[in-house]
Amino acid sequence: MYRRTRRPISPFFPHQFQRPNTKQNNLSLLSYFRTSDGNLDFDKIAGTAQQAKGLFNQFSPFITKFLKK
């Protein structure tokens, strides 16, 4: 009796079976905040934190409306 071991490959999504680039996957969160010489860029960290705070301040009224109902 024949037993199928693999699912058929979809012609619409061939990229889902390709192996991702491992160099990009090995990046840590802090690697985005490093300068070209390898030191941490505290200005970039502070700017990103300010953007996150601004985004939170914009969406917090909407979130509290949904949580109160």
Stockholm file with secondary structure:
# STOCKHOLM 1.0

chainA/1-69         MYRRTRRPISPFFPHQFQRPNTKQNNLSLLSYFRTSDGNLDFDKIAGTAQQAKGLFNQFSPFITKFLKK
#=GR chainA/1-69 SS CCCCCSCCCCSSCGGGGSCCCHHHHTCCGGGGGBCTTSCBCHHHHHHHHHHHHHHHHHHHHHHHHHHHC
#=GC SS_cons        CCCCCSCCCCSSCGGGGSCCCHHHHTCCGGGGGBCTTSCBCHHHHHHHHHHHHHHHHHHHHHHHHHHHC
//
